[in-house]
Amino acid sequence: MPPTPSMNWPRHVKLTLGIFAGTLLALCAFVLAMNPYGNLPNTVLRGHVMTDDNQRYQYPSVVRSGRYDSLIIGTSTSRLLDPRPFADALGGRFTNVAMNAGTAWEQTELTKLFLRHQPKPHALVVGIDWVWCAVNADRERITFRGFPEWMYDDDPWNDLAYMLNARALEIAGRRAGAALGLAKPRLPPDGWEIFTPPERDYDLAKAQVKIYGDGLRRLPEPQVPPEVASADERARWQFPALAWLESLIDRGKWQRVLLVLPPVHVMAQPTPGSRKAIEEAECKSRIAAFAAPRSIPVLDFRIASDITRHDENYWDPLHYRVAIAERFARGAATALKTRADDPNGDWRVLKAPR
């Protein structure tokens, strides 16, 4: 029986390493060419197509694009706001880059990135949700979704170190599919979409289960006796994100600024007379205090109203339906002209405390 030839180990190792290196280089080249997040220089494909619905990774490409000089920022309670009515009311080329569960810090970072790339910013609309009044906003800056800080700096090449992973390859594959006409974008070019289910699928009973937990309709009863906080106690309360907000809207950065508090259902608002209600009122007061000297209107739709008391206006405690989004935008445009409370009670114009 002839002897079995021995394996050429040096040649085998070189071949294995060569295949591994070649595969790695090919994957790197594919990611670079597809530019899945639109944060790298375009080497093959022109323009960016958003094929991922994680807004934290996709919105940097929107604000860097130069197509827009005006922003709507906020959480998902501002995502349904159509940019067009705000462009009509405030001027400018608007995009809505409100993020699902976007923290105040994430919104601040996105806006700062926009300001570095837009030499003539026009208008800013901020959807003031509870995240701006969170007492731990400076400690809990991100959510479980993660936040790619490396994508928000001004050096695109350092992003490569974070992009050779399964997720980036998946998005790059989708980008290739979109280029070939085999896949559709996950988000439109300006980032704005009607993200709630189709209106034909609306079910009031299901919405009420989400609003009340057990589906049994009830409106919050005021706390008796109500909580009381002295002026000294209120002065000690800290809302860290308000300093970021004041910096964002500072004089000279924008031609127009509008602050709006979206109309969440009354069940998502603090119980009247509770400690939370007092803290929220103090936060609103401080926002009005630094907005007033800048002649920035603050419109408060986050109140008990004909909008927020009616279950049929909502999918859940936070997310209103498309008709309410349109009513919200119309109301904001009207308030910009009148600078007065709504006669029907949809909104209040917050005044600076005396």
Long-range contacts (C-beta under 8 A, 24 or more apart in sequence): 24-164, 27-164, 27-169, 28-160, 28-164, 30-169, 30-172, 30-176, 31-163, 31-164, 31-168, 31-169, 31-172, 32-160, 34-171, 34-172, 34-173, 34-175, 34-176, 34-179, 35-172, 35-175, 36-163, 36-168, 36-171, 36-172, 36-174, 36-175, 37-61, 37-151, 37-159, 37-163, 37-168, 37-171, 38-64, 39-64, 39-151, 39-156, 39-159, 40-156, 40-157, 40-159, 40-160, 41-156, 45-175, 45-179, 49-175, 49-178, 49-179, 49-185, 49-189, 50-185, 50-186, 50-187, 50-188, 50-189, 50-191, 51-171, 51-174, 51-175, 51-177, 51-178, 51-183, 51-185, 51-186, 52-171, 52-174, 52-186, 53-186, 53-187, 54-145, 55-97, 55-99, 55-100, 55-102, 55-187, 55-191, 56-99, 56-106, 56-145, 56-146, 56-147, 56-148, 57-148, 57-151, 57-171, 58-186, 58-187, 58-191, 59-97, 59-99, 59-110, 59-191, 60-110, 60-113, 60-151, 60-152, 62-95, 62-97, 62-189, 62-190, 62-191, 63-95, 63-97, 63-110, 63-113, 63-114, 63-117, 63-118, 64-113, 64-117, 66-117, 66-118, 67-93, 67-95, 67-189, 67-190, 68-92, 68-93, 68-94, 68-95, 68-118, 68-190, 69-93, 69-118, 69-120, 69-121, 69-122, 69-123, 70-94, 70-95, 70-121, 70-122, 70-123, 70-124, 70-125, 71-95, 71-96, 71-97, 71-111, 71-114, 71-123, 71-124, 71-125, 72-96, 72-97, 72-98, 72-125, 72-127, 73-97, 73-98, 73-102, 73-107, 73-110, 73-111, 73-124, 73-125, 73-126, 73-127, 74-98, 74-99, 74-102, 74-107, 74-126, 74-127, 74-128, 74-129, 74-262, 75-99, 75-100, 75-101, 75-102, 75-127, 75-129, 75-131, 76-100, 76-101, 76-102, 76-195, 76-318, 76-319, 77-127, 77-129, 77-262, 77-264, 77-318, 77-319, 77-320, 78-127, 78-129, 78-260, 78-262, 79-192, 79-193, 79-195, 80-194, 80-195, 80-196, 80-319, 80-320, 80-322, 80-325, 81-125, 81-127, 81-192, 81-325, 81-328, 81-329, 82-192, 82-325, 82-326, 82-329, 83-190, 83-192, 85-329, 85-330, 85-332, 85-333, 86-123, 86-125, 86-258, 86-329, 86-332, 86-333, 88-333, 89-332, 89-333, 89-336, 90-122, 90-123, 90-125, 90-256, 90-258, 90-336, 91-122, 91-123, 91-255, 91-256, 92-122, 92-123, 92-255, 92-256, 93-122, 94-123, 94-125, 95-190, 95-191, 95-192, 96-190, 96-191, 96-192, 97-191, 98-127, 101-143, 101-145, 102-131, 103-131, 103-137, 103-140, 103-141, 103-142, 103-143, 104-131, 104-132, 104-134, 104-137, 104-241, 104-244, 104-245, 105-137, 105-138, 105-141, 105-142, 105-241, 105-244, 106-141, 106-142, 106-147, 107-131, 108-241, 108-244, 108-245, 108-247, 108-248, 109-147, 109-149, 109-152, 110-152, 111-248, 112-152, 112-248, 113-152, 115-253, 116-154, 121-253, 121-254, 121-255, 122-254, 122-255, 122-256, 123-254, 123-255, 123-256, 123-257, 123-258, 124-248, 124-249, 124-253, 124-254, 124-256, 124-257, 124-258, 125-257, 125-258, 125-259, 125-260, 126-245, 126-248, 126-249, 126-257, 126-258, 126-259, 126-260, 127-260, 127-261, 127-262, 128-245, 128-259, 128-260, 128-261, 128-262, 128-287, 128-298, 128-302, 129-261, 129-262, 130-280, 131-241, 132-239, 132-241, 132-242, 132-245, 132-283, 132-287, 133-239, 133-241, 133-242, 133-279, 133-280, 133-283, 133-284, 134-239, 134-241, 135-237, 135-238, 135-239, 135-240, 135-279, 136-240, 137-239, 137-240, 137-241, 138-240, 138-241, 194-322, 196-315, 196-319, 196-321, 196-322, 197-315, 199-321, 199-322, 202-315, 202-321, 204-311, 204-312, 207-311, 207-312, 207-314, 207-315, 207-316, 208-311, 210-315, 210-316, 210-317, 211-265, 211-267, 211-311, 211-314, 211-316, 211-317, 212-267, 217-311, 219-266, 219-267, 219-309, 220-266, 220-267, 220-269, 220-271, 220-272, 221-271, 222-271, 222-272, 222-273, 223-271, 223-272, 223-273, 223-274, 223-277, 224-273, 225-273, 226-272, 226-273, 226-274, 227-273, 227-274, 227-275, 227-277, 227-278, 228-278, 229-275, 229-278, 229-282, 234-278, 234-282, 237-279, 237-282, 239-283, 239-286, 242-283, 242-286, 242-287, 242-290, 245-287, 246-290, 249-291, 249-294, 249-296, 250-294, 251-294, 257-294, 257-296, 258-296, 258-297, 258-299, 258-332, 258-336, 259-287, 259-291, 259-296, 259-297, 259-298, 259-299, 260-298, 260-299, 260-301, 260-328, 260-332, 261-298, 261-299, 261-300, 261-301, 261-302, 262-301, 262-302, 262-320, 262-328, 263-301, 263-302, 263-303, 263-305, 263-307, 263-308, 263-320, 263-324, 263-328, 263-346, 264-302, 264-308, 264-317, 264-318, 264-320, 265-308, 265-311, 265-313, 265-314, 265-316, 265-317, 265-318, 265-320, 266-304, 266-308, 266-309, 267-317, 268-317, 268-318, 269-302, 269-303, 269-304, 269-308, 272-304, 284-350, 285-350, 285-353, 287-350, 288-350, 288-351, 288-352, 288-353, 289-352, 289-353, 291-350, 291-352, 292-351, 292-352, 293-352, 297-335, 297-336, 297-339, 297-349, 298-349, 298-350, 299-331, 299-332, 299-335, 299-347, 299-348, 299-349, 299-350, 300-347, 300-348, 300-349, 300-350, 301-328, 301-331, 301-346, 301-347, 303-345, 303-347, 303-348, 305-345, 305-346, 305-347, 306-344, 306-345, 306-346, 307-346
